[in-house]
């Protein structure tokens, strides 16, 4: 199962809208087949591993990180493939939360006389498919907020200088983080300040181009920006308010940008509604990289599931720009709270990772 999980982790960021699944087939103590979900989500891991195993699959054990599907979608059911191949035992990491499966796949295997063992390394398996689970159960992608700041939480000097607070190893690690997500989101302020590419610039790490998402209430995204210039090669989506200027919409769409109008509030974009649209379009794992306004809005709306915070060993002082703008916390109980999952050095910097504490309260309805 650990080998299957290792395969599954490699697929994160490449298989949306489907989850990344690993499958290892073992016969007489020897691995005879192994696979992960293919790029774009099809074919699934099980039929690929079975094809590798061939006749050796009969009587073998299949280790699968996620419960095999049992319905006809764009591919035949993986349960039918396992039954037809004659495997004698299937070991599963975690159940599929999709209501079309959720236990029915295991029941189908058992009804065919196959021994089923479930819940093996369940927590690790659940972590691999956390984006898919969040999309199915909550109707939005799993959101990781990535921040890079000084020790006192500053992301730029008072004049706006920010490149570079962290060192090259941390920046490379941030690109690896991008590669494990389906899409990356920033606010239009970041685009206007930095004119970023928002790509994963580690050769061979991410064969699929990232979906770049810009939260832009008033469609201020410049037609001359790198994001617009490369929209034909790498998907670029803009979330804006309803009733946007039709001329701006037309100009952006002519350049290959997908414009998505969400909400019609004078306060700006309803991010919760925007994330629902992203989920409807298949995004399961979203990396938010700022700036401070969108970080505050996501935190205010309780839309941040994980934090990846790079700290440089430096102090800027109170006149620097904060990692998150003020978002109305007046009492300690209103603060979003997180639990540490690990800290490690990255060059001279430090990466701290956290997951949201579910029971903690937070304000709702953030707009930017």
PyMOL commands that set and color helices and strands:
alter all, ss='L'
color gray80, all
select helices_A, chain A and resi 2-11+39-41+45-57+78-85+104-111+122-128+130-138+168-179+188-194+226-229+246-254+271-280+292-300+332-334
alter helices_A, ss='H'
color red, helices_A
select strands_A, chain A and resi 22-27+30-36+61-66+89-94+115-118+142-149+154-156+183-187+211-215+236-240+258-261+285-288+306-311+321-322+338-346+349-356
alter strands_A, ss='S'
color yellow, strands_A
deselect
rebuild
show_as cartoon
